[in-house]
Every structure is written in C-alpha cells, then in structure tokens.
Amino acid sequence: MMTDRHAGYLVILDGPIREDDAEALIKAIKMFKGVIKVEPVTEDIQLQLAIARAKNELEIKLWSVLR
C-alpha cells in the first residue's frame, strides 16, 4: 500500500500574537525533527506563496548562471 508524502504543515493559531511573544513558539516548532524553516504568516497567504515561489525561481536561475 502506498502512502502520501507530507511536504509541510500549516499551523493556525487561535488568534494573532505579538512577534516578541511568538519567539518561544517558533523556537519550539524548529526543534521538531525534519523542520527546516518556520516562517510567520503576516500577509495574505496567496501573496506570501507567490513571493516565495518567485524567489525560489530566481534562485534556481541564478545558480544555473553561476554554474
């Protein structure tokens, strides 16, 4: 039987918290095995996804030029 692979998780808080209050929570999430990045969602999620994808695409293109 084949199982699905998980690439990440979206953790939803019960309400907004201050950035300085979130430091301990972010550090705790980073301690989980397999976590490579914890990034707060502070804007529209669609905008944040688009920006991350554009940055990734640009990084790939730059590395290919450098090689």
Secondary structure as GFF3:
##gff-version 3
##sequence-region A 1 67
A	DSSP	alpha_helix	19	30	.	.	.	ID=ss1
A	DSSP	alpha_helix	45	66	.	.	.	ID=ss2
###
